[in-house]
Amino acid sequence: MSDQPRRPRPSGKPYRRPKKDPVRILAFEALRAVDERDAYANLVLPPLLRKAREKEGPEAFDARDAALATELVYGTLRRQGTYDAVLARCVDRPLGEVDPPVLDVLSLGAHQLLGTRIPTHAAVSATVELARVVLGDGRAKFVNAVLRKVAQDDLDGWLERVAPPYDEDPEDHLAVVHSHPRWVVSALWDSLGGGRAGIEELLRADNERPEVTLVARPGRASTEELLGEDAAVAGHWSPYAVRLAEGGEPGAIEAVRDGRAGVQDEGSQLVAIALANAPLDGPDRRWLDGCAGPGGKAALLGALAAQRGAALVASEKQTHRAGLVARALEGNPGPYQVIAADGTRPAWRPGSFDRVLVDVPCTGLGALRRRPEARWRRRPEDLEGFAPLQRGLLRTALESVRVGGVVGYATCSPHLAETRAVVADVLKQYPDSDLLDARPLLPGVPDLGDGPDVQLWPHLHGTDAMYLALIRRTG
């Protein structure tokens, strides 16, 4: 039977099995998880990569394959808005009527054609083969027809066609060219201030792959130890930061595996350091991290507290996240306690702490480099959902600190509704509290604005867009 020729298809051509490309299949599976389950790519990709290495073997699926899969996923998610505008010109129906799996394949193809150096023929043929595997022959023909239209121009040419002129609609122009929702462009522009150059630099920075930054937790690891690793260089601003060159794998570093060091953006490190170094009136014995999950800032605060002979209480509402905090703090050189508690209903007496940090839940608009899907997932109305919680946590923090103590209000968002508006509203209720100038507590960091609060930026500081306000209780 196996010696018989394959039966001809109606077209007269013998059937050919599609070629399975593990890299593009993995990228497609990651995009489907992001779309179907509201998953985050940075959580979905690692297990998919491990599974592919185990299935295909290290020779058939090597580091270059992993790098390509990662670029396809993150590049497609970052540029989704731009690619949607292009695909809308090449599809004969509204994009909302295209099945989501088909649209994911088209977006992967568009990224290869417009956002990588993959040759046009290879990009089209590889994506059509992927479509045959995951969608079937019929829809693969549709994918082929659409991508051949996309391939008729390069990215710059398409942007001239699909983006409105800047002079007519600057926000929509920037939204299409730099692949951000219009409302996000508007919010970032308001927060940043200034003219066109600054907002374009910020939007471009949001679309760049961020460096992997490590933190050497004081008393447990040193930057010198981490700098002994391949492709490791000193951080920009934090004395505990070490950056890994592209391709560096944190899990391969012993100090990271042992928990003596961790992966942590420099912006987050600077927030913890600034609070730890803020001037106090009186004793300095008890510190609180009131929103401690998943534990990165708590681990750094705990190590810094230990150097002063202080103890840290790390509080996290969600039990499973409290477990992550406990894991991050395991081995801390000083005393600490991890509790599962609601930060708006404190499990401690008022005035119990000398220093309090609340890194409040937010829209995450400051971390769009790391979580590009968040820009498409968030909506303006989400701000209203976070507002009561953010204000409640800051009020609790101010009640939890003693007179003369300091509260740090932090959030990974530059949106004014989540930063200065929250602080201003709460301070109206607490006239016996004063804003401290946080800028001197970030020595060497440029472009910190007029103060007294601090807003970090990806394009200016190479960090997430972390916000910090320091507040001292005075009565």
Backbone hydrogen bonds, N-H to C=O, Kabsch-Sander energy under -0.5 kcal/mol:
donor,donor_aa,acceptor,acceptor_aa,energy
4,Q,1,M,-1.4
9,R,13,K,-1.6
12,G,9,R,-2.4
15,Y,7,R,-0.6
21,D,19,K,-0.6
25,I,21,D,-2.5
26,L,22,P,-2.0
27,A,23,V,-2.1
28,F,24,R,-2.4
29,E,25,I,-2.5
30,A,26,L,-2.3
31,L,27,A,-2.2
32,R,28,F,-2.4
33,A,29,E,-2.0
34,V,30,A,-2.1
35,D,31,L,-2.2
36,E,32,R,-3.5
37,R,33,A,-2.0
38,D,34,V,-0.6
39,A,33,A,-1.5
43,L,40,Y,-1.5
44,V,40,Y,-2.1
45,L,41,A,-2.8
48,L,44,V,-1.5
49,L,45,L,-2.8
50,R,46,P,-2.3
51,K,47,P,-2.4
52,A,48,L,-2.3
53,R,49,L,-2.4
54,E,50,R,-2.4
55,K,51,K,-2.4
56,E,52,A,-3.0
57,G,53,R,-1.8
61,F,57,G,-2.2
66,A,62,D,-2.2
67,A,63,A,-2.4
68,L,64,R,-2.3
69,A,65,D,-2.6
70,T,66,A,-2.3
71,E,67,A,-2.3
72,L,68,L,-2.6
73,V,69,A,-2.1
74,Y,70,T,-2.6
75,G,71,E,-2.5
76,T,72,L,-1.6
77,L,73,V,-2.2
78,R,74,Y,-2.8
79,R,75,G,-2.1
80,Q,77,L,-0.9
83,Y,79,R,-2.7
84,D,80,Q,-2.6
85,A,81,G,-1.7
86,V,82,T,-1.8
87,L,83,Y,-3.2
88,A,84,D,-2.2
89,R,85,A,-0.6
89,R,86,V,-1.1
90,C,86,V,-0.6
90,C,87,L,-1.1
91,V,87,L,-1.2
97,E,94,P,-2.2
98,V,95,L,-1.7
102,V,99,D,-0.5
103,L,99,D,-2.3
104,D,100,P,-2.3
105,V,101,P,-1.9
106,L,102,V,-2.5
107,S,103,L,-2.5
108,L,104,D,-2.3
109,G,105,V,-2.3
110,A,106,L,-2.7
111,H,107,S,-2.4
112,Q,108,L,-1.9
113,L,109,G,-2.1
114,L,110,A,-2.9
115,G,111,H,-2.6
116,T,112,Q,-0.5
123,A,119,P,-2.7
124,V,120,T,-2.5
125,S,121,H,-2.7
126,A,122,A,-2.5
127,T,123,A,-1.7
128,V,124,V,-2.4
129,E,125,S,-2.3
130,L,126,A,-2.0
131,A,127,T,-2.4
132,R,128,V,-2.2
133,V,129,E,-1.8
134,V,130,L,-2.7
135,L,131,A,-2.8
136,G,131,A,-1.6
140,A,136,G,-1.6
141,K,137,D,-1.5
142,F,138,G,-1.0
143,V,139,R,-2.3
144,N,140,A,-2.5
145,A,141,K,-2.2
146,V,142,F,-2.3
147,L,143,V,-2.6
148,R,144,N,-1.7
149,K,145,A,-1.1
150,V,146,V,-2.1
151,A,147,L,-2.4
152,Q,149,K,-1.4
153,D,150,V,-1.4
158,W,154,D,-2.4
159,L,155,L,-2.7
160,E,156,D,-1.8
161,R,157,G,-0.9
161,R,158,W,-0.6
162,V,158,W,-2.5
163,A,159,L,-2.1
168,E,165,P,-0.7
169,D,165,P,-2.1
173,H,169,D,-2.5
174,L,170,P,-2.4
175,A,171,E,-2.2
176,V,172,D,-2.2
177,V,173,H,-2.7
178,H,174,L,-2.5
180,H,175,A,-1.6
184,V,181,P,-0.5
185,V,181,P,-2.2
186,S,182,R,-2.4
187,A,183,W,-2.2
188,L,184,V,-2.8
189,W,185,V,-2.4
190,D,186,S,-2.2
191,S,187,A,-2.1
192,L,188,L,-2.6
193,G,189,W,-2.9
199,I,195,G,-1.1
200,E,196,R,-2.3
201,E,197,A,-2.2
202,L,198,G,-2.2
203,L,199,I,-2.6
204,R,200,E,-2.4
205,A,201,E,-2.2
206,D,202,L,-2.0
207,N,203,L,-0.7
207,N,204,R,-1.0
208,E,205,A,-1.5
212,V,244,L,-0.8
213,T,211,E,-0.6
214,L,242,V,-3.5
215,V,262,G,-2.6
216,A,240,Y,-2.8
217,R,215,V,-0.8
217,R,260,R,-1.5
220,R,217,R,-2.2
220,R,221,A,-0.5
221,A,217,R,-2.0
226,L,222,S,-1.7
227,L,223,T,-2.9
228,G,224,E,-0.7
228,G,225,E,-0.8
229,E,226,L,-1.9
232,A,229,E,-1.3
233,V,243,R,-2.7
235,G,241,A,-2.2
241,A,238,S,-1.5
242,V,214,L,-1.8
243,R,233,V,-3.3
244,L,212,V,-2.9
245,A,231,A,-2.9
248,G,245,A,-2.6
252,A,249,E,-1.7
253,I,250,P,-2.1
256,V,253,I,-0.5
257,R,253,I,-2.3
258,D,254,E,-2.3
259,G,256,V,-1.0
260,R,255,A,-1.5
261,A,255,A,-1.8
262,G,215,V,-1.8
264,Q,213,T,-2.3
264,Q,262,G,-0.6
269,Q,265,D,-1.7
270,L,266,E,-2.7
271,V,267,G,-1.7
272,A,268,S,-1.7
273,I,269,Q,-2.5
274,A,270,L,-2.7
275,L,271,V,-2.0
276,A,272,A,-2.3
277,N,273,I,-1.8
278,A,274,A,-0.8
278,A,275,L,-0.9
281,D,404,G,-1.8
282,G,280,L,-0.6
287,W,311,A,-2.9
288,L,355,R,-2.3
289,D,313,V,-2.6
290,G,288,L,-0.7
290,G,357,L,-3.0
292,A,289,D,-0.5
292,A,315,S,-2.7
295,G,292,A,-1.2
299,A,295,G,-2.3
300,L,296,G,-1.6
301,L,297,K,-3.3
302,G,298,A,-2.9
303,A,299,A,-1.7
304,L,300,L,-2.4
305,A,301,L,-3.0
306,A,302,G,-2.0
307,Q,303,A,-1.3
308,R,304,L,-0.7
308,R,305,A,-1.1
309,G,305,A,-0.6
309,G,306,A,-0.9
310,A,305,A,-2.8
311,A,285,R,-2.7
312,L,335,P,-1.5
313,V,287,W,-2.4
314,A,312,L,-0.5
314,A,337,Q,-3.2
315,S,289,D,-3.0
315,S,313,V,-0.6
316,E,339,I,-2.1
322,A,318,Q,-2.3
323,G,319,T,-1.7
324,L,320,H,-1.2
325,V,321,R,-2.0
326,A,322,A,-2.4
327,R,323,G,-1.9
328,A,324,L,-2.2
329,L,325,V,-2.1
330,E,326,A,-1.0
332,N,329,L,-2.4
337,Q,312,L,-2.0
339,I,314,A,-2.5
341,A,316,E,-0.6
341,A,339,I,-0.8
343,G,341,A,-0.6
345,R,342,D,-1.8
351,G,399,E,-2.1
352,S,349,R,-1.1
353,F,400,S,-2.3
354,D,286,R,-2.9
355,R,286,R,-1.4
356,V,406,V,-2.1
357,L,288,L,-2.8
358,V,408,G,-2.8
360,V,358,V,-1.0
360,V,410,A,-1.9
366,G,412,C,-2.2
367,A,364,G,-1.8
368,L,365,L,-0.6
370,R,367,A,-0.6
371,R,367,A,-2.4
374,A,371,R,-1.7
375,R,372,P,-1.1
376,W,373,E,-0.8
377,R,373,E,-1.3
378,R,374,A,-2.3
382,D,379,R,-2.1
383,L,380,P,-1.5
384,E,381,E,-0.6
385,G,381,E,-1.0
386,F,382,D,-1.7
387,A,383,L,-1.9
390,Q,386,F,-2.7
391,R,387,A,-2.3
392,G,388,P,-2.5
393,L,389,L,-2.7
394,L,390,Q,-1.9
395,R,391,R,-2.4
396,T,392,G,-2.3
397,A,393,L,-2.2
398,L,394,L,-2.3
399,E,395,R,-1.8
400,S,396,T,-1.6
401,V,397,A,-1.2
402,R,353,F,-2.8
404,G,473,R,-3.0
405,G,402,R,-2.2
406,V,354,D,-2.0
407,V,471,I,-3.2
408,G,356,V,-3.1
409,Y,407,V,-0.6
409,Y,469,A,-3.0
410,A,358,V,-2.6
410,A,408,G,-0.6
411,T,467,Y,-1.4
413,S,411,T,-1.3
418,E,415,H,-2.1
419,T,415,H,-0.8
419,T,416,L,-0.5
421,A,416,L,-2.3
423,V,419,T,-2.0
424,A,420,R,-2.9
425,D,421,A,-2.2
426,V,422,V,-2.3
427,L,423,V,-2.5
428,K,424,A,-1.1
429,Q,425,D,-0.6
429,Q,426,V,-1.4
430,Y,426,V,-0.6
430,Y,427,L,-0.5
433,S,430,Y,-0.9
434,D,472,R,-2.4
436,L,470,L,-3.0
438,A,436,L,-0.9
438,A,452,P,-3.1
441,L,438,A,-1.2
442,L,439,R,-2.0
445,V,442,L,-1.8
451,G,448,L,-0.6
454,V,468,L,-2.7
456,L,466,M,-3.0
461,H,457,W,-2.9
462,G,457,W,-0.7
462,G,458,P,-1.3
463,T,457,W,-0.9
465,A,366,G,-2.5
466,M,464,D,-2.2
467,Y,411,T,-2.3
468,L,454,V,-2.5
469,A,409,Y,-2.2
470,L,436,L,-0.5
471,I,407,V,-2.9
472,R,434,D,-2.9
473,R,405,G,-1.9
474,T,432,D,-3.4
475,G,432,D,-1.1
